[in-house]
Each structure stands twice: as C-alpha cells, then as structure tokens.
Amino acid sequence: MILVVSASGVTVEQAHDFKRFAMAVAGGLEGAELQHALGRLATLAEEDHAWVSETALRSMPGLRDDEAWQKGLDGMIAYARRHGWVDDTTQAIRAHIERRD
C-alpha cells in the first residue's frame, strides 16, 4: 500500500498490497507544507519516516467500508508490530517516505 501525498491531499495506490507500506511524497513538499497535506493522517518523524494514524487510515474514504481491506490491514499491522514499526501509545504505523518528482 502506498499513501500518495500531494499539496491537494492523500490518495492510496495499491490499497490491497499489504506487503508494502510506504508514503510517496510529491516533489517539493517539505516540512510544514507536507505536514499540512498529511492533516491528521500522519505525523512526520524524521526526514524519511512518518507515523500514520491507524484510526485515520481505517477511516479513509473508499476503504472504511471494505471489510476485506480492514482484515488485511489487521494482518499488516500485526506484522509491523513484530518488527517494532507500530507505536502502541499513539496507535500509529511507521511508513517510509519516498520522494516523487
């Protein structure tokens, strides 16, 4: 699953590919502008990672009513937790940030 971030917001590509979780950021979006585009979906952590809110991810339009997707996300989160990529305090999942031109 790839969260695609542009100045106009966030869309999801390959939503049912639970073996990959990344954030693709449009060229030029940085710092405060990037955080604004992410809204409540995610918080920037370091230059190349963000913490994605499980609650916000689960409520994204087009996905929130997809039971198969919700179950797939459960499995992805369980896998991520085993690797230390889930913050149980904030209920957020770590995503690698990739830059797109």
Rosetta constraint file for C-alpha pairs under 8 A:
AtomPair CA 1 CA 12 HARMONIC 6.97 0.50
AtomPair CA 1 CA 13 HARMONIC 6.04 0.50
AtomPair CA 1 CA 14 HARMONIC 4.89 0.50
AtomPair CA 1 CA 15 HARMONIC 4.75 0.50
AtomPair CA 1 CA 16 HARMONIC 6.45 0.50
AtomPair CA 1 CA 17 HARMONIC 5.06 0.50
AtomPair CA 1 CA 18 HARMONIC 5.86 0.50
AtomPair CA 1 CA 19 HARMONIC 7.51 0.50
AtomPair CA 1 CA 20 HARMONIC 5.53 0.50
AtomPair CA 1 CA 21 HARMONIC 4.95 0.50
AtomPair CA 1 CA 22 HARMONIC 6.56 0.50
AtomPair CA 2 CA 12 HARMONIC 5.73 0.50
AtomPair CA 2 CA 13 HARMONIC 5.09 0.50
AtomPair CA 2 CA 14 HARMONIC 6.24 0.50
AtomPair CA 2 CA 15 HARMONIC 7.00 0.50
AtomPair CA 2 CA 20 HARMONIC 7.44 0.50
AtomPair CA 2 CA 21 HARMONIC 5.82 0.50
AtomPair CA 2 CA 22 HARMONIC 4.91 0.50
AtomPair CA 2 CA 23 HARMONIC 5.48 0.50
AtomPair CA 2 CA 24 HARMONIC 6.58 0.50
AtomPair CA 3 CA 10 HARMONIC 6.41 0.50
AtomPair CA 3 CA 11 HARMONIC 5.85 0.50
AtomPair CA 3 CA 12 HARMONIC 4.71 0.50
AtomPair CA 3 CA 13 HARMONIC 6.43 0.50
AtomPair CA 3 CA 21 HARMONIC 7.91 0.50
AtomPair CA 3 CA 22 HARMONIC 6.28 0.50
AtomPair CA 3 CA 23 HARMONIC 4.59 0.50
AtomPair CA 3 CA 24 HARMONIC 6.02 0.50
AtomPair CA 4 CA 10 HARMONIC 5.45 0.50
AtomPair CA 4 CA 11 HARMONIC 5.18 0.50
AtomPair CA 4 CA 12 HARMONIC 5.90 0.50
AtomPair CA 4 CA 13 HARMONIC 6.99 0.50
AtomPair CA 4 CA 23 HARMONIC 5.86 0.50
AtomPair CA 4 CA 24 HARMONIC 4.74 0.50
AtomPair CA 4 CA 25 HARMONIC 6.02 0.50
AtomPair CA 4 CA 26 HARMONIC 7.62 0.50
AtomPair CA 5 CA 9 HARMONIC 5.78 0.50
AtomPair CA 5 CA 10 HARMONIC 4.55 0.50
AtomPair CA 5 CA 11 HARMONIC 6.70 0.50
AtomPair CA 5 CA 23 HARMONIC 7.10 0.50
AtomPair CA 5 CA 24 HARMONIC 6.06 0.50
AtomPair CA 5 CA 25 HARMONIC 4.79 0.50
AtomPair CA 5 CA 26 HARMONIC 6.10 0.50
AtomPair CA 5 CA 34 HARMONIC 7.99 0.50
AtomPair CA 5 CA 37 HARMONIC 6.89 0.50
AtomPair CA 5 CA 38 HARMONIC 7.04 0.50
AtomPair CA 6 CA 10 HARMONIC 6.42 0.50
AtomPair CA 6 CA 25 HARMONIC 6.33 0.50
AtomPair CA 6 CA 26 HARMONIC 5.21 0.50
AtomPair CA 6 CA 29 HARMONIC 7.33 0.50
AtomPair CA 6 CA 37 HARMONIC 6.67 0.50
AtomPair CA 7 CA 26 HARMONIC 7.83 0.50
AtomPair CA 7 CA 29 HARMONIC 7.21 0.50
AtomPair CA 7 CA 33 HARMONIC 7.64 0.50
AtomPair CA 7 CA 34 HARMONIC 7.46 0.50
AtomPair CA 7 CA 37 HARMONIC 5.53 0.50
AtomPair CA 8 CA 37 HARMONIC 6.65 0.50
AtomPair CA 9 CA 37 HARMONIC 5.10 0.50
AtomPair CA 9 CA 38 HARMONIC 6.56 0.50
AtomPair CA 10 CA 37 HARMONIC 7.22 0.50
AtomPair CA 10 CA 38 HARMONIC 6.72 0.50
AtomPair CA 15 CA 69 HARMONIC 7.77 0.50
AtomPair CA 16 CA 69 HARMONIC 6.45 0.50
AtomPair CA 16 CA 72 HARMONIC 7.37 0.50
AtomPair CA 18 CA 72 HARMONIC 6.61 0.50
AtomPair CA 18 CA 73 HARMONIC 6.83 0.50
AtomPair CA 18 CA 75 HARMONIC 7.96 0.50
AtomPair CA 18 CA 76 HARMONIC 5.69 0.50
AtomPair CA 19 CA 76 HARMONIC 7.10 0.50
AtomPair CA 21 CA 95 HARMONIC 5.93 0.50
AtomPair CA 21 CA 96 HARMONIC 7.27 0.50
AtomPair CA 22 CA 95 HARMONIC 4.96 0.50
AtomPair CA 22 CA 96 HARMONIC 4.91 0.50
AtomPair CA 22 CA 97 HARMONIC 6.03 0.50
AtomPair CA 22 CA 98 HARMONIC 7.13 0.50
AtomPair CA 23 CA 95 HARMONIC 6.15 0.50
AtomPair CA 23 CA 96 HARMONIC 5.99 0.50
AtomPair CA 23 CA 97 HARMONIC 4.72 0.50
AtomPair CA 23 CA 98 HARMONIC 5.99 0.50
AtomPair CA 24 CA 97 HARMONIC 5.88 0.50
AtomPair CA 24 CA 98 HARMONIC 4.72 0.50
AtomPair CA 24 CA 99 HARMONIC 5.70 0.50
AtomPair CA 24 CA 100 HARMONIC 6.31 0.50
AtomPair CA 25 CA 29 HARMONIC 6.84 0.50
AtomPair CA 25 CA 97 HARMONIC 6.87 0.50
AtomPair CA 25 CA 98 HARMONIC 6.12 0.50
AtomPair CA 25 CA 99 HARMONIC 4.98 0.50
AtomPair CA 25 CA 100 HARMONIC 5.75 0.50
AtomPair CA 26 CA 99 HARMONIC 6.24 0.50
AtomPair CA 26 CA 100 HARMONIC 4.95 0.50
AtomPair CA 26 CA 101 HARMONIC 5.98 0.50
AtomPair CA 27 CA 99 HARMONIC 6.21 0.50
AtomPair CA 27 CA 100 HARMONIC 5.31 0.50
AtomPair CA 27 CA 101 HARMONIC 4.55 0.50
AtomPair CA 29 CA 33 HARMONIC 6.01 0.50
AtomPair CA 29 CA 34 HARMONIC 5.07 0.50
AtomPair CA 30 CA 34 HARMONIC 4.92 0.50
AtomPair CA 30 CA 35 HARMONIC 7.81 0.50
AtomPair CA 31 CA 35 HARMONIC 6.25 0.50
AtomPair CA 32 CA 36 HARMONIC 6.02 0.50
AtomPair CA 33 CA 37 HARMONIC 6.34 0.50
AtomPair CA 34 CA 38 HARMONIC 6.28 0.50
AtomPair CA 35 CA 39 HARMONIC 6.27 0.50
AtomPair CA 35 CA 42 HARMONIC 7.73 0.50
AtomPair CA 35 CA 43 HARMONIC 6.77 0.50
AtomPair CA 35 CA 44 HARMONIC 6.75 0.50
AtomPair CA 38 CA 42 HARMONIC 5.75 0.50
AtomPair CA 38 CA 43 HARMONIC 7.49 0.50
AtomPair CA 40 CA 53 HARMONIC 7.53 0.50
AtomPair CA 40 CA 56 HARMONIC 6.91 0.50
AtomPair CA 41 CA 52 HARMONIC 5.78 0.50
AtomPair CA 41 CA 53 HARMONIC 5.51 0.50
AtomPair CA 41 CA 56 HARMONIC 5.22 0.50
AtomPair CA 41 CA 57 HARMONIC 6.49 0.50
AtomPair CA 42 CA 50 HARMONIC 6.34 0.50
AtomPair CA 42 CA 51 HARMONIC 5.32 0.50
AtomPair CA 42 CA 52 HARMONIC 4.13 0.50
AtomPair CA 42 CA 53 HARMONIC 5.64 0.50
AtomPair CA 43 CA 50 HARMONIC 5.54 0.50
AtomPair CA 43 CA 51 HARMONIC 5.22 0.50
AtomPair CA 43 CA 52 HARMONIC 6.56 0.50
AtomPair CA 44 CA 49 HARMONIC 6.50 0.50
AtomPair CA 44 CA 50 HARMONIC 4.32 0.50
AtomPair CA 44 CA 51 HARMONIC 6.36 0.50
AtomPair CA 45 CA 49 HARMONIC 5.57 0.50
AtomPair CA 45 CA 50 HARMONIC 4.90 0.50
AtomPair CA 45 CA 51 HARMONIC 6.55 0.50
AtomPair CA 46 CA 50 HARMONIC 6.85 0.50
AtomPair CA 47 CA 97 HARMONIC 7.83 0.50
AtomPair CA 48 CA 96 HARMONIC 5.85 0.50
AtomPair CA 48 CA 97 HARMONIC 4.82 0.50
AtomPair CA 48 CA 98 HARMONIC 7.19 0.50
AtomPair CA 49 CA 94 HARMONIC 6.68 0.50
AtomPair CA 49 CA 95 HARMONIC 5.57 0.50
AtomPair CA 49 CA 96 HARMONIC 4.61 0.50
AtomPair CA 49 CA 97 HARMONIC 5.22 0.50
AtomPair CA 50 CA 94 HARMONIC 5.78 0.50
AtomPair CA 50 CA 95 HARMONIC 5.34 0.50
AtomPair CA 50 CA 96 HARMONIC 6.65 0.50
AtomPair CA 50 CA 97 HARMONIC 6.92 0.50
AtomPair CA 51 CA 92 HARMONIC 5.40 0.50
AtomPair CA 51 CA 93 HARMONIC 5.34 0.50
AtomPair CA 51 CA 94 HARMONIC 4.62 0.50
AtomPair CA 51 CA 95 HARMONIC 6.20 0.50
AtomPair CA 52 CA 56 HARMONIC 7.77 0.50
AtomPair CA 52 CA 57 HARMONIC 7.15 0.50
AtomPair CA 52 CA 92 HARMONIC 5.00 0.50
AtomPair CA 52 CA 93 HARMONIC 5.04 0.50
AtomPair CA 52 CA 94 HARMONIC 6.23 0.50
AtomPair CA 52 CA 95 HARMONIC 6.82 0.50
AtomPair CA 53 CA 57 HARMONIC 6.07 0.50
AtomPair CA 53 CA 90 HARMONIC 7.58 0.50
AtomPair CA 53 CA 91 HARMONIC 6.23 0.50
AtomPair CA 53 CA 92 HARMONIC 4.39 0.50
AtomPair CA 53 CA 93 HARMONIC 6.54 0.50
AtomPair CA 54 CA 58 HARMONIC 6.03 0.50
AtomPair CA 54 CA 91 HARMONIC 5.89 0.50
AtomPair CA 54 CA 92 HARMONIC 5.34 0.50
AtomPair CA 54 CA 93 HARMONIC 6.63 0.50
AtomPair CA 55 CA 59 HARMONIC 6.33 0.50
AtomPair CA 55 CA 91 HARMONIC 7.73 0.50
AtomPair CA 56 CA 60 HARMONIC 6.47 0.50
AtomPair CA 58 CA 63 HARMONIC 6.88 0.50
AtomPair CA 58 CA 64 HARMONIC 5.48 0.50
AtomPair CA 58 CA 70 HARMONIC 7.05 0.50
AtomPair CA 59 CA 63 HARMONIC 6.90 0.50
AtomPair CA 59 CA 64 HARMONIC 4.71 0.50
AtomPair CA 60 CA 64 HARMONIC 5.67 0.50
AtomPair CA 62 CA 66 HARMONIC 7.35 0.50
AtomPair CA 63 CA 69 HARMONIC 6.72 0.50
AtomPair CA 63 CA 70 HARMONIC 7.63 0.50
AtomPair CA 64 CA 70 HARMONIC 7.33 0.50
AtomPair CA 66 CA 70 HARMONIC 6.29 0.50
AtomPair CA 67 CA 71 HARMONIC 6.26 0.50
AtomPair CA 68 CA 72 HARMONIC 6.13 0.50
AtomPair CA 69 CA 73 HARMONIC 6.08 0.50
AtomPair CA 70 CA 74 HARMONIC 6.33 0.50
AtomPair CA 71 CA 75 HARMONIC 6.57 0.50
AtomPair CA 72 CA 76 HARMONIC 6.32 0.50
AtomPair CA 73 CA 77 HARMONIC 6.06 0.50
AtomPair CA 74 CA 78 HARMONIC 6.24 0.50
AtomPair CA 75 CA 79 HARMONIC 6.28 0.50
AtomPair CA 76 CA 80 HARMONIC 6.15 0.50
AtomPair CA 77 CA 81 HARMONIC 5.97 0.50
AtomPair CA 77 CA 86 HARMONIC 7.28 0.50
AtomPair CA 77 CA 93 HARMONIC 7.31 0.50
AtomPair CA 78 CA 82 HARMONIC 6.52 0.50
AtomPair CA 79 CA 83 HARMONIC 6.82 0.50
AtomPair CA 80 CA 84 HARMONIC 6.36 0.50
AtomPair CA 80 CA 85 HARMONIC 4.97 0.50
AtomPair CA 80 CA 86 HARMONIC 6.10 0.50
AtomPair CA 80 CA 93 HARMONIC 7.50 0.50
AtomPair CA 81 CA 85 HARMONIC 5.48 0.50
AtomPair CA 81 CA 86 HARMONIC 4.97 0.50
AtomPair CA 85 CA 93 HARMONIC 5.92 0.50
AtomPair CA 85 CA 94 HARMONIC 5.13 0.50
AtomPair CA 86 CA 91 HARMONIC 6.89 0.50
AtomPair CA 86 CA 92 HARMONIC 5.74 0.50
AtomPair CA 86 CA 93 HARMONIC 4.60 0.50
AtomPair CA 86 CA 94 HARMONIC 6.14 0.50
AtomPair CA 87 CA 91 HARMONIC 5.46 0.50
AtomPair CA 87 CA 92 HARMONIC 5.28 0.50
AtomPair CA 87 CA 93 HARMONIC 6.48 0.50
AtomPair CA 87 CA 94 HARMONIC 7.88 0.50
AtomPair CA 88 CA 92 HARMONIC 6.93 0.50
